[in-house]
Amino acid sequence: MRVLFWKFNCPSLTSLFSPCSVKLENTQHVPSVPTPVPVDLGGSPDGKVEIETEKDGLSEKAVIVLKSSLKRPPRRAAGGVGKGGVKWMDFLGKELVEGTPVNIVVGSHVWVEDPEVAWIDGEVVEINGGNAKIVTTNGKTITSDLSSMYPKDTEVPPAGVDDMTKLAYLHEPGVLQNLASRFALNEIYTYTGNILIAVNPFQRLPHLYDVHMMEQYKGAAFGELSPHLFAVADACYRAMINEQGSQSILVSGESGAGKTETTKMLMRYLAFMGGRSGTEGRTVEQQVLESNPVLEAFGNAKTVKNNNSSRFGKFVEIQFDKYGKISGAAVRTYLLERSRVCQVSDPERNYHCFYMLCAAPPEDVKRFKVKDPRKFRYLNQTNCYEVANVDDAREYLETRHAMDVVGINLEEQDAIFRVVAAILHLGNIDFVKGKEVDSSKLKDETAIYHLKTAAELLMCDEKDLEDSRFASES
């Protein structure tokens, strides 16, 4: 990268973005010298400019770090300064002043806050002191404070850009508009440098994640193809192989952003790259992938924003040998929302496993002594029993298969689902006050039935369960 330095020997300091007041240590100048010619940055987005000024025989230097994508705004007429700018640094890297070189003038295209759509764009038609009158694109005329508006980049393509470092102004309304433009064209992925932003489409897009797509991104340079999580996974895999060191991928976002699905797709790609061809039987990569249905069955639930919300944190570690093949894996879970088991808010659901078991084949329903979920207190606190496009009966069978693959034998599976069923019956036990102080007893025959059923499922003595779990009548 070539770094060019400009030097001005003049009695007053100039701003690269004229006009802009700049403050250096103990010195204030209002610059008034011509704007410099463009810098050839040699393909790099960053540039540095060294400026020297002299006052009272003392020389001061400052190094200004700027982005080449920033645009020089028109000279001030009757206007003011809006948001967005560069930071001014001295030659030791110390920040001297935070500049705001974006000038809002009549005719400027800007973004202003809107209570309905968050941000709306428009054109400044009048400026009066610190306020501006704006005609928005939907024909409304509004007045806004100059300091609360952002400049709009009018040269952004209608389809947006695939890497938001290409935007002239990387601020909230610019980012949201770019993501919205791409999402309207079914482009759900966008880069910001080496960060991938995904917008959840809330629909299945199988063509984006098939083997053909994996082959496309295999070995491709990052940024060569359209933004995709496979590009992130491939870059991570290549860095691990080439640098012989561990790599990390952080998946974050609010509830419903798509973290669970993204993690599954990343694991699929790594299994694709690190799989062993021609291997018979249960492979490590198969176990890695099939761990997801098991974790989701017992740790995911429908919430207001998300039909498959993970109610726990997850750290997945996949180990590779020196040949780049998967040799092992570990999944660590933490902070499970245990309170959801006994208390659910409408219109959410409890954990998937309860509904799966109630929708199991008839022989399993009879064996585990379950019935319609509406009959269990831990499930009927809400009116939501089904999830759109989800077949609980099929999910039960797939979970059973996944448990087989990860190495949970049939006896252990039955024990797990007996516990799940016992929890539902324990939730149906009612109590009344006993004769002794602070004592209680089972309310009626129904409560006794559910206690007995829970004891049978847990394979323990009914009296022992009653004595250990409840304060019974003396």
Residue, then its C-alpha position, 0 to 999 in steps of 0.5 A: m500500500r502506498v501512503l502519500f503525505w501532503k504538507f502545507n507550510c502556511p500560517s493557517l491550517t486547512s481542512l481536507f473537507s472545506p469548509c470545516s473548523v478545526k481545532l489543534e492544541n491551543t490553536q484555533h484556525v478557520p481554514s481558507v486555502p484551496t482543497p487539495v487535489p485527489v490522492d492516489l491511494g494505490g487501491s487502498p481505502d485508507g489514506k494519511v495526510e500530514i499537515e503543518t502549521e505555524k503560529d508565533g514561531l512554533s510549528e505544529k503537525a497533525v496527521i489526518v486519517l481519512k477514508s477515500s470513499l468520503k466525498r467532499p461536500p459543496r461549500r457552505a452557503a446557508g447551512g450547517v453541519g450534520k452527522g458523520g465525519v473523520k477523526w483528527m489525530d496528531f502524529l503520535g496517534k492522539e485524537l485532537v478533535e472529532g471533525t464533522p465535515v458533512n455540511i447540510v445545505v439547501g439541495s442536500h439529500v439527507w436521512v431524517e428519523d421517522p416514527e413509522v419507518a425509522w428513517i426517511d430520505g428527502e431533500v433540504v429546501e430551506i435552512n433556518g438557524g439550526n433547523a432544516k425544512i425537508v421534502t421527503t420522497n413520499g411528498k411530506t414536508i417536515t422540519s428537523d434539527l440539523s444535528s440529527m440528520y445524516p447525508k444520503d449517498t445519491e450514487v448508491p446503485p438501486a440494488g445496493v452494494d454487496d460490501m458496505t465498506k463501499l458506501a460513502y457514509l457508513h451510518e445507520p440509515g445508509v446501512l438499513q437502506n442498503l440491506a433493504s434494497r438487497f433483501a428486495l432482490n432476495e439477496i439476504y447476505t451482505y458483507t461489511g469487510n470480513i463481517l457477514i450480515a444476514v437478514n432472515p428471509f423466514q422461508r426455506l431457500p434450499h438452492l442457497y445451501d445445496v452441494h452445488m453451492m458448496e462446490q462454488y465456494k470451495g477454495a474461492a477467494f473471499g469476496e470473489l463471489s456473492p456474499h454467503l456464509f459458505a465464503v466465511a466458513d471456507a475462509c475459516y477452513r483455509a486459514m486453519i489449514n494454511e496457518q495451522g491454528s485454531q479459528s473461530i466464527l462468532v454468530s450473533g443477533e437478536s431472537g429470530a435473526g437466524k443464528t440457529e440455522t446459520t450455525k447449522m449451515l456453517m457446520r454442514y459446510l465444514a463437514f462437507m470440507g472435512g468429511r471422509s469419502g467412502t467411509e461406511g457406518r456412522t461417521v464423525e461428521q454425521q454425528v456432528l450434524e445430527s447433534n442439532p436436531v437433538l439439541e433443538a428438540f430439548g432446548n428450542a421452543k416457539t416464541v413470539k418472534n421465532n418458531n424455533s428459538s434456542r433457549f440456551g447458549k451453545f459453543v460448538e468445537i469441531q476438531f480436524d486432523k493434520y489432513g483437514k479431516i474431521s476427527g472429533a467434536a464437542v458441543r457445550t451448552y449453557l444457560l438453559e431457560r429452565s423456567r419455561v418448563c413450568q411457566v409459558s406465556d401466550p402465544e409461545r410454546n414449551y420445549h419442542c420435545f413435549y409436543m413431539l412426544c404427545a404426537a408420537p406413534p400410538e405405541d409410544v403414546k401408550r408406553f409413555k402414558v401421554k395424551d393430548p397436550r391440552k390435558f397437561r398444565y405445563l402445556n395448556q397455559t397458552n393457546c398455541y399447541e402447533v407451529a406452522n409448517v412443523d409436523d411434531a410427529r415427523e420431528y419426533l421420528e427424526t429426533r429418534h433417528a438423530m439420537d441413534v446417530v449420535g450414539i444414544n442407544l434405545e434404552e437411554q432414549d426410552a429413559i429420556f422420554r420417560v423423564v419428559a413424560a413424567i415432568l408433564h404428569l408432575g405438573n398436573i398434581d394439585f395440592v390442598k392445605g394439610k392439617e399441620v402448619d406449612s403442610s400440604k396433601l394431594k388434592d384428589e384422586t386425579a392428583i394421586y393418579h398423576l403421582k402414581t404415573a410419574a413414579e412408574l415412568l421414573m421407575c421409583d416407588e410412589k411413596d418415596l417420590e411423594d416423601s421426597r418431593f412433597a410435604s405430605e400430611s402427618 
